[in-house]
C-alpha cells in the first residue's frame, strides 16, 4: 500500500493551479493583443512565415524610398531638359531667320547677343543641381560638370538605383551623351583655320571667320560649340555658316527630345514598380493577419473554459488542504 504524504499533495496542487493559471494568463494576453502568435513557441512554422513577411515589408519600405528619390530626380531632370529644349528651339528659330542674306550685319550683331545669352542659360542649366548633387555629371555628382567654356568635367557612368529585388534603373543622364553628338566627337580646333576679324564686338568670346574650304566634319559637335559658332557667324555676317549649323542644331534638339522620352519611360517604370510594391504589401498584410491574428470567438471561449477550470481547481484544492488528521482517522 503506497502512502501519499502531505508534501506530495501540496506539490500536486501547486502544479495543477500553476498550469491552469498559466493557460489563463496566456489566453488573457492573446485577448488583449488579439494575436494568436505572440512568441515563436505558439506556432513555430507560422513564426518563420511571419519573419519572412516582416523582412519583405522592411525591404519594400526601402524600395519605396528609393522610388521616391528616383521619381524626384527624374522629374527635376525632365523639367531642366524641357527648358533646354525650348532654348535650343528658340536659337534655331533665330538661326533660320538669319540664314538668308536679307538682313544687315547690324541686325545679326543684335541677334548674336541674344544667342550669347541663350548659350549662358543652357550652360547654367547644364550645371543644375538637385540639393548638392549635379544632375549631369555622371557619378561625379559633387563635381561641376561643365566649365565656363562648355568643357565636360564629369564622367559617363550611370547612377543605378534598386527599385525591387535585383531590379535596377538608371536615374541620371550624363552630360557627354546629352550635349555631345554621338556621330562626331568635339571638334579639333587645330584642324580649323579660323582667323579673328578686325573688330571684336564681344570681348567675352573670340570672334572667328570660317573659311569656305572647311569640310562639314569640322562643324562643332557639342551644343555649346554650336551656339558659339552660331554667335560667331552672326557677328561676322556669314549666312553660309548659319545654314550649315541648322542640321546640327536639329540633331541636338532631337537628342534632347529623345532623352526626355527616355525619362518618361523610366518614370512609367517607377510608377508601375511602386504600384506593384504596394499591392505586395497588402497581400503580405492579409497573409500575416491569417497567421498571426486570433479567432476572437474561439479565443474568449477558451478563456472562459480555462477560468472555470481554474475556479474548480481552487475549490478542489481548498477542500483537500482543509482536511485534518481526524478526517483521515475516521
C-alpha positions as CSV (number, residue, x, y, z in Angstrom):
1,X,0.0,0.0,0.0
2,X,1.5,3.3,-1.1
3,X,1.5,6.3,1.1
4,X,0.7,9.8,-0.1
5,X,2.4,12.5,2.1
6,X,1.0,16.0,2.7
7,X,4.1,17.3,0.8
8,X,3.1,15.4,-2.3
9,X,-0.4,16.7,-2.2
10,X,0.8,20.3,-1.8
11,X,3.1,19.9,-4.8
12,X,0.4,18.3,-6.9
13,X,-2.0,21.2,-6.0
14,X,0.6,23.9,-6.8
15,X,1.4,22.2,-10.2
16,X,-2.3,22.0,-11.1
17,X,-3.0,25.5,-10.1
18,X,0.1,26.9,-11.8
19,X,-0.6,25.1,-15.0
20,X,-4.1,26.3,-15.2
21,X,-3.2,29.9,-14.2
22,X,-0.5,29.9,-17.0
23,X,-3.1,28.9,-19.6
24,X,-5.5,31.6,-18.3
25,X,-2.7,34.3,-18.4
26,X,-1.7,33.2,-21.9
27,X,-5.2,33.5,-23.2
28,X,-5.7,36.8,-21.4
29,X,-2.5,38.1,-23.1
30,X,-3.8,37.0,-26.5
31,X,-7.2,38.5,-25.7
32,X,-5.6,41.9,-25.0
33,X,-3.5,41.9,-28.2
34,X,-5.9,39.8,-30.3
35,X,-2.8,37.9,-31.6
36,X,-2.7,34.2,-31.9
37,X,1.1,34.1,-32.2
38,X,2.9,36.2,-29.6
39,X,6.0,34.1,-29.2
40,X,7.7,31.5,-31.5
41,X,6.5,28.5,-29.5
42,X,2.9,29.4,-30.2
43,X,3.4,28.4,-33.9
44,X,7.0,27.6,-35.0
45,X,6.1,27.2,-38.7
46,X,3.9,30.3,-38.7
47,X,6.6,32.3,-37.0
48,X,9.0,31.5,-39.8
49,X,6.5,32.9,-42.3
50,X,5.9,36.0,-40.2
51,X,9.6,36.7,-40.1
52,X,9.8,36.4,-43.9
53,X,6.9,38.7,-44.3
54,X,8.4,41.3,-41.9
55,X,11.7,41.1,-43.8
56,X,9.9,41.7,-47.1
57,X,8.0,44.7,-45.7
58,X,11.2,46.2,-44.5
59,X,12.7,45.8,-48.0
60,X,9.6,47.2,-49.5
61,X,9.9,50.3,-47.4
62,X,13.4,50.9,-48.6
63,X,12.4,50.3,-52.2
64,X,9.6,52.8,-51.9
65,X,12.1,55.4,-50.5
66,X,14.4,54.6,-53.5
67,X,11.5,55.0,-55.8
68,X,10.6,58.4,-54.3
69,X,14.2,59.6,-54.7
70,X,14.3,58.4,-58.3
71,X,11.0,59.9,-59.1
72,X,12.1,63.3,-57.7
73,X,15.4,63.2,-59.7
74,X,13.8,62.2,-62.9
75,X,11.1,64.9,-62.6
76,X,13.7,67.5,-61.9
77,X,15.8,66.4,-64.8
78,X,12.8,66.4,-67.1
79,X,12.0,70.0,-66.2
80,X,15.6,71.0,-67.0
81,X,15.5,69.2,-70.3
82,X,12.2,70.9,-71.2
83,X,13.8,74.3,-70.5
84,X,16.9,73.5,-72.6
85,X,14.8,72.2,-75.5
86,X,12.8,75.5,-75.5
87,X,16.1,77.5,-75.5
88,X,17.6,75.4,-78.4
89,X,14.3,75.7,-80.4
90,X,14.5,79.5,-79.9
91,X,18.1,79.5,-81.0
92,X,17.2,77.5,-84.1
93,X,14.4,79.8,-85.0
94,X,16.7,82.8,-84.8
95,X,19.3,80.9,-86.9
96,X,16.7,80.1,-89.6
97,X,15.7,83.8,-89.7
98,X,19.3,84.9,-90.1
99,X,20.3,82.2,-92.6
100,X,19.3,84.3,-95.6
101,X,21.1,87.3,-96.9
102,X,18.3,89.8,-96.4
103,X,19.4,91.0,-93.0
104,X,22.1,93.6,-92.4
105,X,25.2,93.0,-90.3
106,X,23.9,95.3,-87.6
107,X,20.8,93.1,-87.2
108,X,22.9,90.0,-87.0
109,X,25.1,91.6,-84.3
110,X,22.0,92.3,-82.3
111,X,20.8,88.7,-82.7
112,X,24.3,87.4,-81.7
113,X,23.8,89.0,-78.3
114,X,20.6,87.0,-77.8
115,X,22.4,83.8,-78.9
116,X,25.1,84.6,-76.3
117,X,22.5,84.8,-73.6
118,X,20.9,81.6,-74.7
119,X,24.3,79.9,-74.5
120,X,24.8,81.2,-71.0
121,X,21.4,79.9,-69.9
122,X,22.0,76.5,-71.4
123,X,25.3,76.3,-69.6
124,X,23.6,77.3,-66.4
125,X,21.0,74.5,-66.9
126,X,23.8,72.0,-67.7
127,X,25.3,72.7,-64.3
128,X,21.9,72.4,-62.5
129,X,21.9,70.8,-59.1
130,X,19.3,69.0,-57.0
131,X,20.4,69.7,-53.5
132,X,24.2,69.5,-53.6
133,X,24.2,66.9,-56.4
134,X,24.8,67.9,-60.0
135,X,22.3,66.3,-62.4
136,X,24.6,65.8,-65.5
137,X,28.0,64.9,-64.0
138,X,27.5,61.1,-64.2
139,X,28.6,59.5,-61.0
140,X,30.8,62.5,-60.1
141,X,27.8,64.2,-58.6
142,X,29.8,66.7,-56.5
143,X,31.9,67.9,-59.5
144,X,30.7,70.8,-61.6
145,X,30.1,69.1,-65.0
146,X,30.9,72.0,-67.3
147,X,33.4,74.8,-67.1
148,X,32.7,78.3,-68.5
149,X,33.8,77.2,-72.0
150,X,31.5,74.2,-72.0
151,X,34.2,71.6,-71.5
152,X,32.8,68.4,-69.8
153,X,34.4,67.6,-66.4
154,X,32.2,64.7,-65.3
155,X,32.2,61.0,-66.3
156,X,30.0,58.9,-68.5
157,X,28.8,56.5,-65.8
158,X,25.2,55.8,-64.9
159,X,23.7,56.0,-61.4
160,X,21.6,52.9,-61.0
161,X,19.1,52.5,-58.1
162,X,17.4,49.3,-56.9
163,X,13.7,49.6,-57.1
164,X,12.9,45.9,-56.4
165,X,14.8,42.7,-55.8
166,X,17.7,42.7,-58.3
167,X,15.9,45.3,-60.4
168,X,17.9,48.4,-61.2
169,X,17.1,51.5,-63.2
170,X,19.3,54.4,-64.3
171,X,18.2,57.8,-62.8
172,X,20.6,60.1,-64.5
173,X,21.8,61.3,-67.9
174,X,25.5,62.2,-68.1
175,X,26.4,65.5,-69.8
176,X,28.5,63.9,-72.5
177,X,25.7,61.9,-74.0
178,X,23.3,64.8,-73.7
179,X,25.3,67.7,-75.0
180,X,27.7,66.0,-77.5
181,X,26.8,64.4,-80.8
182,X,27.1,60.6,-80.9
183,X,28.2,60.7,-84.5
184,X,31.2,63.1,-84.0
185,X,33.3,64.0,-81.0
186,X,34.3,67.5,-80.1
187,X,35.8,69.4,-82.9
188,X,39.6,69.5,-83.1
189,X,40.3,73.3,-83.2
190,X,43.8,72.7,-84.6
191,X,42.2,71.4,-87.9
192,X,40.0,74.5,-88.4
193,X,41.8,77.6,-89.6
194,X,39.7,80.4,-88.1
195,X,41.0,83.9,-88.2
196,X,39.9,86.8,-85.9
197,X,38.0,89.7,-87.5
198,X,39.4,93.1,-87.2
199,X,36.7,94.3,-84.8
200,X,35.8,92.2,-81.8
201,X,32.3,93.2,-80.9
202,X,32.1,90.9,-77.9
203,X,35.2,90.8,-75.6
204,X,33.9,87.6,-73.9
205,X,34.3,85.5,-77.0
206,X,36.9,85.2,-79.8
207,X,35.2,86.3,-83.0
208,X,36.2,84.0,-85.8
209,X,35.5,83.7,-89.5
210,X,35.2,80.3,-91.1
211,X,36.9,80.0,-94.5
212,X,35.0,78.4,-97.3
213,X,37.4,75.4,-97.6
214,X,36.3,73.9,-94.2
215,X,34.7,70.5,-94.6
216,X,31.3,69.6,-92.9
217,X,33.1,67.3,-90.5
218,X,34.7,70.3,-88.8
219,X,31.3,71.6,-87.6
220,X,31.3,71.8,-83.7
221,X,29.9,68.6,-82.1
222,X,28.7,69.9,-78.8
223,X,25.7,72.2,-78.0
224,X,27.9,74.9,-76.6
225,X,30.2,74.8,-79.7
226,X,27.2,75.0,-82.0
227,X,25.9,78.1,-80.1
228,X,29.3,79.7,-80.1
229,X,29.8,79.0,-83.8
230,X,26.3,80.5,-84.4
231,X,27.2,83.6,-82.4
232,X,30.5,84.0,-84.3
233,X,28.7,83.5,-87.7
234,X,26.2,86.2,-86.8
235,X,29.0,88.6,-85.7
236,X,30.9,88.0,-88.9
237,X,27.8,88.2,-91.1
238,X,28.3,84.8,-92.5
239,X,24.9,83.2,-93.5
240,X,26.6,80.2,-95.1
241,X,27.9,79.0,-91.7
242,X,24.5,79.6,-90.2
243,X,22.9,77.4,-92.8
244,X,25.5,74.7,-92.1
245,X,24.7,74.8,-88.4
246,X,20.9,74.2,-88.8
247,X,21.2,70.5,-89.3
248,X,23.5,70.1,-86.3
249,X,21.1,72.1,-84.2
250,X,18.3,69.8,-85.3
251,X,20.3,66.8,-84.1
252,X,20.8,68.5,-80.7
253,X,17.2,69.2,-80.3
254,X,16.3,65.7,-81.3
255,X,18.8,64.4,-78.8
256,X,17.1,66.4,-76.0
257,X,13.7,65.1,-77.1
258,X,14.9,61.5,-77.2
259,X,16.3,61.8,-73.6
260,X,13.0,63.3,-72.4
261,X,11.2,60.3,-73.9
262,X,13.6,58.0,-72.1
263,X,12.9,59.8,-68.8
264,X,9.2,59.4,-69.5
265,X,9.6,55.7,-69.9
266,X,11.7,55.4,-66.7
267,X,9.0,57.4,-64.9
268,X,6.3,54.9,-66.0
269,X,8.5,52.0,-64.9
270,X,9.0,53.6,-61.5
271,X,5.2,54.2,-61.1
272,X,4.5,50.6,-62.1
273,X,7.1,49.3,-59.6
274,X,5.6,51.5,-56.8
275,X,2.1,50.1,-57.6
276,X,3.4,46.5,-57.5
277,X,5.2,47.0,-54.2
278,X,2.0,48.5,-52.6
279,X,0.0,45.5,-53.9
280,X,2.6,43.1,-52.5
281,X,2.5,44.8,-49.1
282,X,-1.3,44.5,-49.0
283,X,-1.1,40.8,-49.8
284,X,1.6,40.3,-47.2
285,X,-0.5,42.0,-44.6
286,X,-3.5,39.8,-45.4
287,X,-1.4,36.6,-45.2
288,X,0.2,37.9,-41.9
289,X,-3.2,38.5,-40.5
290,X,-4.3,34.9,-41.2
291,X,-1.3,33.5,-39.5
292,X,-1.0,35.9,-36.6
293,X,-4.5,37.2,-35.7
294,X,-6.6,35.2,-33.3
295,X,-10.2,34.0,-33.7
296,X,-12.0,36.2,-31.2
297,X,-14.9,33.8,-30.6
298,X,-12.6,30.8,-30.1
299,X,-10.2,32.8,-28.0
300,X,-12.8,34.0,-25.5
301,X,-14.5,30.7,-25.4
302,X,-11.2,29.0,-24.4
303,X,-10.6,31.8,-21.9
304,X,-13.9,31.2,-20.2
305,X,-13.3,27.5,-20.1
306,X,-9.9,27.8,-18.6
307,X,-11.2,30.3,-16.0
308,X,-13.9,27.7,-15.0
309,X,-11.2,25.1,-14.7
310,X,-9.1,27.4,-12.5
311,X,-12.1,28.0,-10.2
312,X,-12.7,24.3,-10.0
313,X,-9.1,23.7,-9.2
314,X,-9.2,26.3,-6.4
315,X,-12.3,24.6,-4.9
316,X,-10.8,21.1,-5.1
317,X,-7.5,22.4,-3.6
318,X,-9.3,24.2,-0.8
319,X,-11.2,21.1,0.2
320,X,-8.1,18.9,0.1
321,X,-6.0,21.4,2.1
322,X,-8.7,21.8,4.8
323,X,-8.7,18.1,5.5
324,X,-7.4,17.4,9.1
325,X,-5.8,14.4,10.8
326,X,-9.2,13.5,12.3
327,X,-10.7,13.2,8.8
328,X,-8.1,10.6,8.0
329,X,-8.7,8.7,11.2
330,X,-12.5,8.4,10.6
